[in-house]
Amino acid sequence: MPKKLLVYGAHFSEDFDHAKGFGWSLGEASFDWSTLIANKDREINRLNGIYPKLL
């Protein structure tokens, strides 16, 4: 799961470039590694809290 979240995050830059060809006008994009990692960790903690309840 952690790897999948990082892969999703990596695709956005390319998606922004492709969006222009579909009529989207986007402002300047920026990336913050610490935000990506913090949100990945938060999602993993959330899922880890859910799974034991389902077993």
N, C-alpha and C positions, 0 to 999 in steps of 0.2 A: 504493500500500500504506500509506504513512503516514497518509493521510487516512482510510482504512478503519479503521485501528486507533483513531484518535481518535473516529470515529463510534461504534464499538463501545463505547468508554469512556463516551461521552455517554449511551448508552441505559440504563445500569445504574440511574440514579436513577429513571427511569420504571418500569423492570422491578421494582424494589423495591416501589414503590407498588402495582403490579398483583399482586405475589405475595401480598399480604395478603388479597386476595379469593379466593385459592386455598388458604387455610389456613396460610400461612407466617406466623410471627411473627418479626419482625426487630428487632434492636437499633438503636440510633442509628447512622445511616450518616454517614460523613465522606469527604471527597475530598481527595486530595493531588496537585496538578497536577505537581509535580516527579517524583513516582513514575510517573505516567502517561507523561511525556515520556521518562524514563530507560528504562522498559521498552519503549517504542516504539522508541527508538534501539537498544536491545540486540537486539530482534527484527529490525530492518532490517539491522544488522551481521551477524547470524546468516544471514539470507537472502542477503546479498551474498557471504558466504563459500561458500554452497552453489551458487549459480547458475553460477559459472565452471566448477565441477567437472562440471556437467551438460551443458555445451556441447561 
